[in-house]
């Protein structure tokens, strides 16, 4: 499963495809204090990035791949 959901934490694993965007949006809309862990994410479809940008949720961990992490930080950090 590309996104593992726990109470208020979504952990992205490996490749997160466009199919995960709508469930991610629904999950985030139900949780005010949601956080995401991107440490194990190797690729994310832009639809998921847009959902994260719109939700402004906190990121608890960034990917180890430096260029990927830098791109995500540029888009998601306030």
PyMOL Python script that loads the backbone (N, CA, C, O; Angstrom):
from pymol import cmd

cmd.read_pdbstr("""\
ATOM      1  N   UNK A   1       0.846  -1.180   0.000  1.00  0.00           N
ATOM      2  CA  UNK A   1       0.000   0.000   0.000  1.00  0.00           C
ATOM      3  C   UNK A   1       0.890   1.243   0.000  1.00  0.00           C
ATOM      4  O   UNK A   1       1.714   1.409   0.900  1.00  0.00           O
ATOM      5  N   UNK A   2       0.737   2.109  -0.989  1.00  0.00           N
ATOM      6  CA  UNK A   2       1.600   3.283  -1.112  1.00  0.00           C
ATOM      7  C   UNK A   2       1.456   4.309   0.012  1.00  0.00           C
ATOM      8  O   UNK A   2       2.412   5.019   0.323  1.00  0.00           O
ATOM      9  N   UNK A   3       0.275   4.396   0.623  1.00  0.00           N
ATOM     10  CA  UNK A   3       0.094   5.286   1.772  1.00  0.00           C
ATOM     11  C   UNK A   3      -0.502   4.460   2.899  1.00  0.00           C
ATOM     12  O   UNK A   3      -1.551   3.833   2.752  1.00  0.00           O
ATOM     13  N   UNK A   4       0.195   4.476   4.025  1.00  0.00           N
ATOM     14  CA  UNK A   4      -0.286   3.763   5.209  1.00  0.00           C
ATOM     15  C   UNK A   4      -0.872   4.800   6.165  1.00  0.00           C
ATOM     16  O   UNK A   4      -0.194   5.740   6.581  1.00  0.00           O
ATOM     17  N   UNK A   5      -2.136   4.610   6.501  1.00  0.00           N
ATOM     18  CA  UNK A   5      -2.837   5.571   7.349  1.00  0.00           C
ATOM     19  C   UNK A   5      -2.927   5.063   8.777  1.00  0.00           C
ATOM     20  O   UNK A   5      -3.297   3.915   9.022  1.00  0.00           O
ATOM     21  N   UNK A   6      -2.583   5.935   9.712  1.00  0.00           N
ATOM     22  CA  UNK A   6      -2.802   5.675  11.129  1.00  0.00           C
ATOM     23  C   UNK A   6      -3.675   6.821  11.619  1.00  0.00           C
ATOM     24  O   UNK A   6      -4.181   7.586  10.797  1.00  0.00           O
ATOM     25  N   UNK A   7      -3.866   6.967  12.902  1.00  0.00           N
ATOM     26  CA  UNK A   7      -4.793   7.981  13.428  1.00  0.00           C
ATOM     27  C   UNK A   7      -4.637   9.336  12.738  1.00  0.00           C
ATOM     28  O   UNK A   7      -5.544   9.774  12.031  1.00  0.00           O
ATOM     29  N   UNK A   8      -3.512   9.995  12.934  1.00  0.00           N
ATOM     30  CA  UNK A   8      -3.291  11.321  12.349  1.00  0.00           C
ATOM     31  C   UNK A   8      -2.012  11.387  11.529  1.00  0.00           C
ATOM     32  O   UNK A   8      -1.489  12.473  11.277  1.00  0.00           O
ATOM     33  N   UNK A   9      -1.499  10.214  11.107  1.00  0.00           N
ATOM     34  CA  UNK A   9      -0.257  10.175  10.346  1.00  0.00           C
ATOM     35  C   UNK A   9      -0.425   9.312   9.099  1.00  0.00           C
ATOM     36  O   UNK A   9      -0.846   8.158   9.175  1.00  0.00           O
ATOM     37  N   UNK A  10      -0.090   9.889   7.964  1.00  0.00           N
ATOM     38  CA  UNK A  10      -0.072   9.152   6.700  1.00  0.00           C
ATOM     39  C   UNK A  10       1.397   8.973   6.302  1.00  0.00           C
ATOM     40  O   UNK A  10       2.143   9.945   6.183  1.00  0.00           O
ATOM     41  N   UNK A  11       1.794   7.724   6.101  1.00  0.00           N
ATOM     42  CA  UNK A  11       3.167   7.418   5.726  1.00  0.00           C
ATOM     43  C   UNK A  11       3.197   7.009   4.264  1.00  0.00           C
ATOM     44  O   UNK A  11       2.555   6.037   3.864  1.00  0.00           O
ATOM     45  N   UNK A  12       3.949   7.762   3.473  1.00  0.00           N
ATOM     46  CA  UNK A  12       4.074   7.484   2.046  1.00  0.00           C
ATOM     47  C   UNK A  12       5.203   6.480   1.846  1.00  0.00           C
ATOM     48  O   UNK A  12       6.295   6.652   2.388  1.00  0.00           O
ATOM     49  N   UNK A  13       4.939   5.423   1.059  1.00  0.00           N
ATOM     50  CA  UNK A  13       5.916   4.357   0.845  1.00  0.00           C
ATOM     51  C   UNK A  13       6.118   4.140  -0.652  1.00  0.00           C
ATOM     52  O   UNK A  13       5.161   3.938  -1.400  1.00  0.00           O
ATOM     53  N   UNK A  14       7.366   4.184  -1.068  1.00  0.00           N
ATOM     54  CA  UNK A  14       7.762   3.941  -2.455  1.00  0.00           C
ATOM     55  C   UNK A  14       7.074   4.913  -3.415  1.00  0.00           C
ATOM     56  O   UNK A  14       7.178   6.130  -3.258  1.00  0.00           O
ATOM     57  N   UNK A  15       6.373   4.369  -4.407  1.00  0.00           N
ATOM     58  CA  UNK A  15       5.742   5.179  -5.450  1.00  0.00           C
ATOM     59  C   UNK A  15       4.277   5.416  -5.092  1.00  0.00           C
ATOM     60  O   UNK A  15       3.514   4.467  -4.910  1.00  0.00           O
ATOM     61  N   UNK A  16       3.894   6.675  -4.992  1.00  0.00           N
ATOM     62  CA  UNK A  16       2.513   7.048  -4.676  1.00  0.00           C
ATOM     63  C   UNK A  16       1.880   7.569  -5.969  1.00  0.00           C
ATOM     64  O   UNK A  16       2.270   8.615  -6.489  1.00  0.00           O
ATOM     65  N   UNK A  17       0.901   6.822  -6.474  1.00  0.00           N
ATOM     66  CA  UNK A  17       0.311   7.104  -7.782  1.00  0.00           C
ATOM     67  C   UNK A  17      -0.900   8.024  -7.695  1.00  0.00           C
ATOM     68  O   UNK A  17      -1.341   8.395  -6.607  1.00  0.00           O
ATOM     69  N   UNK A  18      -1.419   8.378  -8.846  1.00  0.00           N
ATOM     70  CA  UNK A  18      -2.597   9.233  -8.930  1.00  0.00           C
ATOM     71  C   UNK A  18      -3.795   8.595  -8.235  1.00  0.00           C
ATOM     72  O   UNK A  18      -4.672   9.308  -7.748  1.00  0.00           O
ATOM     73  N   UNK A  19      -3.847   7.282  -8.183  1.00  0.00           N
ATOM     74  CA  UNK A  19      -4.981   6.590  -7.555  1.00  0.00           C
ATOM     75  C   UNK A  19      -5.101   6.895  -6.062  1.00  0.00           C
ATOM     76  O   UNK A  19      -6.173   6.723  -5.481  1.00  0.00           O
ATOM     77  N   UNK A  20      -4.024   7.340  -5.443  1.00  0.00           N
ATOM     78  CA  UNK A  20      -4.051   7.640  -4.009  1.00  0.00           C
ATOM     79  C   UNK A  20      -4.504   9.068  -3.704  1.00  0.00           C
ATOM     80  O   UNK A  20      -4.743   9.390  -2.540  1.00  0.00           O
ATOM     81  N   UNK A  21      -4.626   9.915  -4.694  1.00  0.00           N
ATOM     82  CA  UNK A  21      -4.919  11.326  -4.446  1.00  0.00           C
ATOM     83  C   UNK A  21      -6.286  11.551  -3.793  1.00  0.00           C
ATOM     84  O   UNK A  21      -6.383  12.289  -2.813  1.00  0.00           O
ATOM     85  N   UNK A  22      -7.316  10.940  -4.311  1.00  0.00           N
ATOM     86  CA  UNK A  22      -8.654  11.171  -3.743  1.00  0.00           C
ATOM     87  C   UNK A  22      -8.791  10.596  -2.338  1.00  0.00           C
ATOM     88  O   UNK A  22      -9.311  11.287  -1.462  1.00  0.00           O
ATOM     89  N   UNK A  23      -8.349   9.353  -2.078  1.00  0.00           N
ATOM     90  CA  UNK A  23      -8.397   8.870  -0.689  1.00  0.00           C
ATOM     91  C   UNK A  23      -7.571   9.734   0.262  1.00  0.00           C
ATOM     92  O   UNK A  23      -7.964   9.947   1.409  1.00  0.00           O
ATOM     93  N   UNK A  24      -6.423  10.234  -0.213  1.00  0.00           N
ATOM     94  CA  UNK A  24      -5.601  11.115   0.612  1.00  0.00           C
ATOM     95  C   UNK A  24      -6.360  12.397   0.934  1.00  0.00           C
ATOM     96  O   UNK A  24      -6.376  12.834   2.085  1.00  0.00           O
ATOM     97  N   UNK A  25      -6.979  12.993  -0.058  1.00  0.00           N
ATOM     98  CA  UNK A  25      -7.768  14.204   0.156  1.00  0.00           C
ATOM     99  C   UNK A  25      -8.869  13.955   1.181  1.00  0.00           C
ATOM    100  O   UNK A  25      -9.040  14.746   2.109  1.00  0.00           O
ATOM    101  N   UNK A  26      -9.610  12.870   1.024  1.00  0.00           N
ATOM    102  CA  UNK A  26     -10.688  12.546   1.966  1.00  0.00           C
ATOM    103  C   UNK A  26     -10.153  12.364   3.378  1.00  0.00           C
ATOM    104  O   UNK A  26     -10.744  12.858   4.338  1.00  0.00           O
ATOM    105  N   UNK A  27      -9.035  11.656   3.505  1.00  0.00           N
ATOM    106  CA  UNK A  27      -8.435  11.404   4.815  1.00  0.00           C
ATOM    107  C   UNK A  27      -8.008  12.725   5.466  1.00  0.00           C
ATOM    108  O   UNK A  27      -8.263  12.950   6.649  1.00  0.00           O
ATOM    109  N   UNK A  28      -7.366  13.583   4.694  1.00  0.00           N
ATOM    110  CA  UNK A  28      -6.909  14.868   5.233  1.00  0.00           C
ATOM    111  C   UNK A  28      -8.073  15.779   5.618  1.00  0.00           C
ATOM    112  O   UNK A  28      -7.980  16.513   6.602  1.00  0.00           O
ATOM    113  N   UNK A  29      -9.152  15.743   4.866  1.00  0.00           N
ATOM    114  CA  UNK A  29     -10.305  16.593   5.179  1.00  0.00           C
ATOM    115  C   UNK A  29     -10.971  16.182   6.487  1.00  0.00           C
ATOM    116  O   UNK A  29     -11.643  16.996   7.120  1.00  0.00           O
ATOM    117  N   UNK A  30     -10.794  14.936   6.896  1.00  0.00           N
ATOM    118  CA  UNK A  30     -11.398  14.438   8.131  1.00  0.00           C
ATOM    119  C   UNK A  30     -10.524  14.682   9.356  1.00  0.00           C
ATOM    120  O   UNK A  30     -10.954  14.426  10.481  1.00  0.00           O
ATOM    121  N   UNK A  31      -9.299  15.175   9.154  1.00  0.00           N
ATOM    122  CA  UNK A  31      -8.358  15.349  10.256  1.00  0.00           C
ATOM    123  C   UNK A  31      -7.717  16.725  10.218  1.00  0.00           C
ATOM    124  O   UNK A  31      -7.022  17.071   9.262  1.00  0.00           O
ATOM    125  N   UNK A  32      -7.953  17.508  11.263  1.00  0.00           N
ATOM    126  CA  UNK A  32      -7.388  18.855  11.325  1.00  0.00           C
ATOM    127  C   UNK A  32      -5.893  18.838  11.608  1.00  0.00           C
ATOM    128  O   UNK A  32      -5.156  19.685  11.103  1.00  0.00           O
ATOM    129  N   UNK A  33      -5.442  17.888  12.407  1.00  0.00           N
ATOM    130  CA  UNK A  33      -4.037  17.836  12.826  1.00  0.00           C
ATOM    131  C   UNK A  33      -3.254  16.750  12.100  1.00  0.00           C
ATOM    132  O   UNK A  33      -2.325  16.175  12.667  1.00  0.00           O
ATOM    133  N   UNK A  34      -3.612  16.469  10.875  1.00  0.00           N
ATOM    134  CA  UNK A  34      -2.951  15.415  10.114  1.00  0.00           C
ATOM    135  C   UNK A  34      -1.496  15.777   9.823  1.00  0.00           C
ATOM    136  O   UNK A  34      -1.137  16.942   9.647  1.00  0.00           O
ATOM    137  N   UNK A  35      -0.679  14.729   9.782  1.00  0.00           N
ATOM    138  CA  UNK A  35       0.735  14.874   9.451  1.00  0.00           C
ATOM    139  C   UNK A  35       1.088  13.802   8.429  1.00  0.00           C
ATOM    140  O   UNK A  35       0.420  12.772   8.337  1.00  0.00           O
ATOM    141  N   UNK A  36       2.144  14.054   7.663  1.00  0.00           N
ATOM    142  CA  UNK A  36       2.595  13.063   6.695  1.00  0.00           C
ATOM    143  C   UNK A  36       4.084  12.790   6.885  1.00  0.00           C
ATOM    144  O   UNK A  36       4.867  13.685   7.204  1.00  0.00           O
ATOM    145  N   UNK A  37       4.444  11.539   6.683  1.00  0.00           N
ATOM    146  CA  UNK A  37       5.829  11.091   6.734  1.00  0.00           C
ATOM    147  C   UNK A  37       6.206  10.695   5.314  1.00  0.00           C
ATOM    148  O   UNK A  37       5.634   9.760   4.753  1.00  0.00           O
ATOM    149  N   UNK A  38       7.158  11.399   4.737  1.00  0.00           N
ATOM    150  CA  UNK A  38       7.563  11.160   3.349  1.00  0.00           C
ATOM    151  C   UNK A  38       8.913  10.456   3.250  1.00  0.00           C
ATOM    152  O   UNK A  38       9.450  10.314   2.152  1.00  0.00           O
ATOM    153  N   UNK A  39       9.466  10.018   4.363  1.00  0.00           N
ATOM    154  CA  UNK A  39      10.822   9.460   4.399  1.00  0.00           C
ATOM    155  C   UNK A  39      11.020   8.301   3.434  1.00  0.00           C
ATOM    156  O   UNK A  39      12.084   8.190   2.826  1.00  0.00           O
ATOM    157  N   UNK A  40      10.032   7.442   3.279  1.00  0.00           N
ATOM    158  CA  UNK A  40      10.174   6.255   2.428  1.00  0.00           C
ATOM    159  C   UNK A  40       9.561   6.428   1.051  1.00  0.00           C
ATOM    160  O   UNK A  40       9.426   5.455   0.309  1.00  0.00           O
ATOM    161  N   UNK A  41       9.190   7.645   0.699  1.00  0.00           N
ATOM    162  CA  UNK A  41       8.583   7.912  -0.606  1.00  0.00           C
ATOM    163  C   UNK A  41       9.687   8.131  -1.642  1.00  0.00           C
ATOM    164  O   UNK A  41      10.607   8.921  -1.428  1.00  0.00           O
ATOM    165  N   UNK A  42       9.582   7.420  -2.769  1.00  0.00           N
ATOM    166  CA  UNK A  42      10.587   7.581  -3.830  1.00  0.00           C
ATOM    167  C   UNK A  42      10.039   8.351  -5.034  1.00  0.00           C
ATOM    168  O   UNK A  42      10.808   8.878  -5.838  1.00  0.00           O
ATOM    169  N   UNK A  43       8.718   8.413  -5.155  1.00  0.00           N
ATOM    170  CA  UNK A  43       8.081   9.160  -6.242  1.00  0.00           C
ATOM    171  C   UNK A  43       6.642   9.462  -5.840  1.00  0.00           C
ATOM    172  O   UNK A  43       5.971   8.638  -5.218  1.00  0.00           O
ATOM    173  N   UNK A  44       6.184  10.645  -6.203  1.00  0.00           N
ATOM    174  CA  UNK A  44       4.814  11.052  -5.883  1.00  0.00           C
ATOM    175  C   UNK A  44       4.189  11.673  -7.124  1.00  0.00           C
ATOM    176  O   UNK A  44       4.767  12.572  -7.735  1.00  0.00           O
ATOM    177  N   UNK A  45       3.017  11.196  -7.489  1.00  0.00           N
ATOM    178  CA  UNK A  45       2.292  11.800  -8.608  1.00  0.00           C
ATOM    179  C   UNK A  45       1.932  13.239  -8.221  1.00  0.00           C
ATOM    180  O   UNK A  45       1.597  13.496  -7.064  1.00  0.00           O
ATOM    181  N   UNK A  46       1.995  14.175  -9.167  1.00  0.00           N
ATOM    182  CA  UNK A  46       1.690  15.576  -8.857  1.00  0.00           C
ATOM    183  C   UNK A  46       0.311  15.805  -8.228  1.00  0.00           C
ATOM    184  O   UNK A  46       0.131  16.780  -7.498  1.00  0.00           O
ATOM    185  N   UNK A  47      -0.648  14.945  -8.490  1.00  0.00           N
ATOM    186  CA  UNK A  47      -1.974  15.111  -7.869  1.00  0.00           C
ATOM    187  C   UNK A  47      -1.874  15.012  -6.354  1.00  0.00           C
ATOM    188  O   UNK A  47      -2.559  15.741  -5.635  1.00  0.00           O
ATOM    189  N   UNK A  48      -1.025  14.114  -5.866  1.00  0.00           N
ATOM    190  CA  UNK A  48      -0.831  13.982  -4.420  1.00  0.00           C
ATOM    191  C   UNK A  48      -0.110  15.194  -3.858  1.00  0.00           C
ATOM    192  O   UNK A  48      -0.419  15.650  -2.757  1.00  0.00           O
ATOM    193  N   UNK A  49       0.840  15.711  -4.602  1.00  0.00           N
ATOM    194  CA  UNK A  49       1.539  16.923  -4.181  1.00  0.00           C
ATOM    195  C   UNK A  49       0.558  18.088  -4.075  1.00  0.00           C
ATOM    196  O   UNK A  49       0.629  18.874  -3.130  1.00  0.00           O
ATOM    197  N   UNK A  50      -0.342  18.202  -5.024  1.00  0.00           N
ATOM    198  CA  UNK A  50      -1.346  19.268  -4.982  1.00  0.00           C
ATOM    199  C   UNK A  50      -2.243  19.129  -3.760  1.00  0.00           C
ATOM    200  O   UNK A  50      -2.588  20.126  -3.126  1.00  0.00           O
ATOM    201  N   UNK A  51      -2.621  17.903  -3.426  1.00  0.00           N
ATOM    202  CA  UNK A  51      -3.444  17.672  -2.238  1.00  0.00           C
ATOM    203  C   UNK A  51      -2.684  18.123  -0.991  1.00  0.00           C
ATOM    204  O   UNK A  51      -3.245  18.794  -0.125  1.00  0.00           O
ATOM    205  N   UNK A  52      -1.406  17.752  -0.904  1.00  0.00           N
ATOM    206  CA  UNK A  52      -0.603  18.154   0.255  1.00  0.00           C
ATOM    207  C   UNK A  52      -0.431  19.667   0.319  1.00  0.00           C
ATOM    208  O   UNK A  52      -0.484  20.250   1.401  1.00  0.00           O
ATOM    209  N   UNK A  53      -0.228  20.299  -0.816  1.00  0.00           N
ATOM    210  CA  UNK A  53      -0.080  21.749  -0.844  1.00  0.00           C
ATOM    211  C   UNK A  53      -1.358  22.436  -0.374  1.00  0.00           C
ATOM    212  O   UNK A  53      -1.299  23.407   0.382  1.00  0.00           O
ATOM    213  N   UNK A  54      -2.495  21.945  -0.810  1.00  0.00           N
ATOM    214  CA  UNK A  54      -3.773  22.556  -0.438  1.00  0.00           C
ATOM    215  C   UNK A  54      -4.086  22.337   1.040  1.00  0.00           C
ATOM    216  O   UNK A  54      -4.663  23.210   1.689  1.00  0.00           O
ATOM    217  N   UNK A  55      -3.711  21.183   1.569  1.00  0.00           N
ATOM    218  CA  UNK A  55      -4.054  20.861   2.957  1.00  0.00           C
ATOM    219  C   UNK A  55      -3.151  21.570   3.963  1.00  0.00           C
ATOM    220  O   UNK A  55      -3.546  21.803   5.105  1.00  0.00           O
ATOM    221  N   UNK A  56      -1.939  21.909   3.533  1.00  0.00           N
ATOM    222  CA  UNK A  56      -0.962  22.555   4.413  1.00  0.00           C
ATOM    223  C   UNK A  56      -0.690  21.740   5.678  1.00  0.00           C
ATOM    224  O   UNK A  56      -0.459  22.296   6.752  1.00  0.00           O
ATOM    225  N   UNK A  57      -0.721  20.426   5.533  1.00  0.00           N
ATOM    226  CA  UNK A  57      -0.459  19.560   6.687  1.00  0.00           C
ATOM    227  C   UNK A  57       1.043  19.538   6.987  1.00  0.00           C
ATOM    228  O   UNK A  57       1.864  19.853   6.125  1.00  0.00           O
ATOM    229  N   UNK A  58       1.384  19.166   8.204  1.00  0.00           N
ATOM    230  CA  UNK A  58       2.779  19.116   8.636  1.00  0.00           C
ATOM    231  C   UNK A  58       3.466  17.877   8.057  1.00  0.00           C
ATOM    232  O   UNK A  58       2.865  16.810   7.933  1.00  0.00           O
ATOM    233  N   UNK A  59       4.733  18.053   7.711  1.00  0.00           N
ATOM    234  CA  UNK A  59       5.556  16.930   7.245  1.00  0.00           C
ATOM    235  C   UNK A  59       6.496  16.556   8.382  1.00  0.00           C
ATOM    236  O   UNK A  59       7.258  17.397   8.861  1.00  0.00           O
ATOM    237  N   UNK A  60       6.447  15.292   8.819  1.00  0.00           N
ATOM    238  CA  UNK A  60       7.278  14.851   9.940  1.00  0.00           C
ATOM    239  C   UNK A  60       8.643  14.358   9.496  1.00  0.00           C
ATOM    240  O   UNK A  60       9.592  14.392  10.279  1.00  0.00           O
ATOM    241  N   UNK A  61       8.764  13.895   8.243  1.00  0.00           N
ATOM    242  CA  UNK A  61      10.044  13.400   7.728  1.00  0.00           C
ATOM    243  C   UNK A  61      10.056  13.546   6.211  1.00  0.00           C
ATOM    244  O   UNK A  61       9.044  13.348   5.539  1.00  0.00           O
ATOM    245  N   UNK A  62      11.227  13.898   5.692  1.00  0.00           N
ATOM    246  CA  UNK A  62      11.405  14.130   4.262  1.00  0.00           C
ATOM    247  C   UNK A  62      12.145  12.954   3.624  1.00  0.00           C
ATOM    248  O   UNK A  62      12.842  12.217   4.320  1.00  0.00           O
ATOM    249  N   UNK A  63      12.001  12.767   2.302  1.00  0.00           N
ATOM    250  CA  UNK A  63      12.715  11.684   1.615  1.00  0.00           C
ATOM    251  C   UNK A  63      14.228  11.867   1.715  1.00  0.00           C
ATOM    252  O   UNK A  63      14.724  12.988   1.831  1.00  0.00           O
ATOM    253  N   UNK A  64      14.947  10.753   1.667  1.00  0.00           N
ATOM    254  CA  UNK A  64      16.409  10.819   1.733  1.00  0.00           C
ATOM    255  C   UNK A  64      17.021  11.252   0.400  1.00  0.00           C
ATOM    256  O   UNK A  64      18.149  11.743   0.372  1.00  0.00           O
ATOM    257  N   UNK A  65      16.292  11.075  -0.699  1.00  0.00           N
ATOM    258  CA  UNK A  65      16.772  11.517  -2.006  1.00  0.00           C
ATOM    259  C   UNK A  65      16.794  13.051  -2.010  1.00  0.00           C
ATOM    260  O   UNK A  65      15.744  13.690  -1.943  1.00  0.00           O
ATOM    261  N   UNK A  66      17.987  13.630  -2.089  1.00  0.00           N
ATOM    262  CA  UNK A  66      18.128  15.078  -1.915  1.00  0.00           C
ATOM    263  C   UNK A  66      17.375  15.915  -2.952  1.00  0.00           C
ATOM    264  O   UNK A  66      16.670  16.846  -2.562  1.00  0.00           O
ATOM    265  N   UNK A  67      17.488  15.630  -4.253  1.00  0.00           N
ATOM    266  CA  UNK A  67      16.747  16.444  -5.222  1.00  0.00           C
ATOM    267  C   UNK A  67      15.223  16.336  -5.031  1.00  0.00           C
ATOM    268  O   UNK A  67      14.508  17.335  -5.113  1.00  0.00           O
ATOM    269  N   UNK A  68      14.746  15.126  -4.779  1.00  0.00           N
ATOM    270  CA  UNK A  68      13.310  14.919  -4.562  1.00  0.00           C
ATOM    271  C   UNK A  68      12.860  15.658  -3.303  1.00  0.00           C
ATOM    272  O   UNK A  68      11.829  16.330  -3.302  1.00  0.00           O
ATOM    273  N   UNK A  69      13.638  15.529  -2.243  1.00  0.00           N
ATOM    274  CA  UNK A  69      13.322  16.201  -0.984  1.00  0.00           C
ATOM    275  C   UNK A  69      13.327  17.722  -1.155  1.00  0.00           C
ATOM    276  O   UNK A  69      12.451  18.408  -0.628  1.00  0.00           O
ATOM    277  N   UNK A  70      14.303  18.246  -1.884  1.00  0.00           N
ATOM    278  CA  UNK A  70      14.387  19.689  -2.104  1.00  0.00           C
ATOM    279  C   UNK A  70      13.171  20.202  -2.864  1.00  0.00           C
ATOM    280  O   UNK A  70      12.639  21.266  -2.548  1.00  0.00           O
ATOM    281  N   UNK A  71      12.735  19.448  -3.858  1.00  0.00           N
ATOM    282  CA  UNK A  71      11.555  19.843  -4.629  1.00  0.00           C
ATOM    283  C   UNK A  71      10.316  19.853  -3.734  1.00  0.00           C
ATOM    284  O   UNK A  71       9.511  20.783  -3.788  1.00  0.00           O
ATOM    285  N   UNK A  72      10.169  18.810  -2.908  1.00  0.00           N
ATOM    286  CA  UNK A  72       9.012  18.739  -2.026  1.00  0.00           C
ATOM    287  C   UNK A  72       9.042  19.863  -0.978  1.00  0.00           C
ATOM    288  O   UNK A  72       8.016  20.477  -0.685  1.00  0.00           O
ATOM    289  N   UNK A  73      10.205  20.116  -0.433  1.00  0.00           N
ATOM    290  CA  UNK A  73      10.327  21.192   0.570  1.00  0.00           C
ATOM    291  C   UNK A  73       9.967  22.541  -0.037  1.00  0.00           C
ATOM    292  O   UNK A  73       9.290  23.354   0.593  1.00  0.00           O
ATOM    293  N   UNK A  74      10.420  22.772  -1.251  1.00  0.00           N
ATOM    294  CA  UNK A  74      10.112  24.049  -1.924  1.00  0.00           C
ATOM    295  C   UNK A  74       8.611  24.222  -2.110  1.00  0.00           C
ATOM    296  O   UNK A  74       8.095  25.337  -2.044  1.00  0.00           O
ATOM    297  N   UNK A  75       7.919  23.126  -2.341  1.00  0.00           N
ATOM    298  CA  UNK A  75       6.479  23.196  -2.573  1.00  0.00           C
ATOM    299  C   UNK A  75       5.669  23.203  -1.285  1.00  0.00           C
ATOM    300  O   UNK A  75       4.589  23.793  -1.242  1.00  0.00           O
ATOM    301  N   UNK A  76       6.172  22.557  -0.232  1.00  0.00           N
ATOM    302  CA  UNK A  76       5.344  22.320   0.945  1.00  0.00           C
ATOM    303  C   UNK A  76       5.708  23.129   2.182  1.00  0.00           C
ATOM    304  O   UNK A  76       4.866  23.300   3.064  1.00  0.00           O
ATOM    305  N   UNK A  77       6.923  23.628   2.274  1.00  0.00           N
ATOM    306  CA  UNK A  77       7.282  24.387   3.465  1.00  0.00           C
ATOM    307  C   UNK A  77       6.729  25.800   3.373  1.00  0.00           C
ATOM    308  O   UNK A  77       6.711  26.409   2.303  1.00  0.00           O
ATOM    309  N   UNK A  78       6.284  26.303   4.502  1.00  0.00           N
ATOM    310  CA  UNK A  78       5.711  27.654   4.554  1.00  0.00           C
ATOM    311  C   UNK A  78       6.788  28.691   4.603  1.00  0.00           C
ATOM    312  O   UNK A  78       6.493  29.886   4.650  1.00  0.00           O
TER     313      UNK A  78
END
""", "prot")
cmd.dss("prot")
cmd.show_as("cartoon", "prot")
cmd.util.cbc("prot")
cmd.orient("prot")
